[in-house]
Amino acid sequence: MKKQLAILACKAASLVGRWLGKGSSMPGKVALKICPDILARLSLPENVVAVTGSNGKTTTVELLVAALEKNGKTVCWNKEGANQIEGVATMLLRYADLRGRVRCDMVVMESDEQYARHTFAFLKPSLFAVLNLYRDQMTRNGHPEYIYDRIAEAISPEMDLFLNADDPLTACLSSLGRNTTWFGVAEGVLEEEKGVYDDGKYCPCCGGEMEYAYRQFATFGNFACQHCDYERDKPDFEAVSYDEESGNFTVSGRAEATLHTGLKTPYSLYNMLAAFSLAVMLGVDPHGAAQALSSHRLKSGRAQRWNVGGKDIMLLTSKHENSVSYDRSLSLAAKRGGKVLVMVDAISRKYFTGETSWLWDINFNKLNVPEVEHIVLAGQYACDLAERFSFTDIPQEKISLMRDLDRLPELFDDRADQPLTVVTCFSDRDKFIRRLPAEAQREEIA
Ligand SMILES: [Zn+2]
């Protein structure tokens, strides 16, 4: 009786919440008040998938859900990325009937790296995907090894794992679960690239020296420890070719398909490969999954593009405090050439920190190419950026400062033939967008 009442109350509260336009966790809170063990009393579908990682979890979840839904599956998922018990209760009860059966084909949830261990105490996934682990928001997360330990605590031996074969730290988790399915990118598919620091130098299992036959970026590559027998596993789903011009890539292994990614970065390739593999593992036909993914336009897209009187403007949202994410955006900015705006005004949108040591982890030297004509450093931390840039080989005369963001419109009035690429974070993205002139035309990234 209590259970039914809690389910009804949650549904009613969801309706009211939607009507008022707020609150993702409030309905769950109400249900938990009425019936504190409501989650234990629900019957869940067989497949409960959780996705975590330092980067790309929101995008991968969005892509996966698109691939599942476009292929006729009903998916219960946390659009708002709720990690707390209240959010999970809201998500599940929305799909529950009065007998407590969650009526959907599968549950897909994005999990915070740190909170997975708490979330899984009341909703244990049958399949846990870990996309990658590297330096990210150190003031909140600490080092990747710290996050590794927190994720390890979330894994139980009956859980199936889906792991990145190319990332030695993530791949280490394999021993903790039941079966591991691997995804990865074959040797030679992506250009090799080095960052300013090397977290892949030593084996995460034994501390011995790691050797790479090939390295795509950060710690990703074909690794083998020189001391113990730890080495990269052959991926079950492997991207075996990638055409940077078109954004097309082919997958081989447990499924064969060709996919298209709109944003032509190695990141998008990894995210889409992960979503594709998971969709196939969850019963979607590879052809259907590839079609759904290739035509999907990301809502959580990290790239946006405008045309202002012929001037091509691209905004790349990287995460501050995440050098791998930044490095990828800088590669793209260097390729586009013209003018590059690097903006750090607030470091995080979620908490306050004035800590800027992460700037030293970013390879700004990537912008030292003749195609990049001018670099503008903007925002409250423009001087910190300038200090960091003084340690690059970029000629100082190419660099200028703009601490006051109200001067941003000056960047739209100059040469129309010179593209502008903006590299910034979620916390500052809208500060740029709202200063775009009214005539700015939004363009699709195909
Ligand atoms: Zn080793």
Residues whose N, C-alpha, C, O or C-beta is under 5 A from the ligand:
A	BS01	ZN	C203 C205 C206 G207 G208 C225 H227 C228 Y230
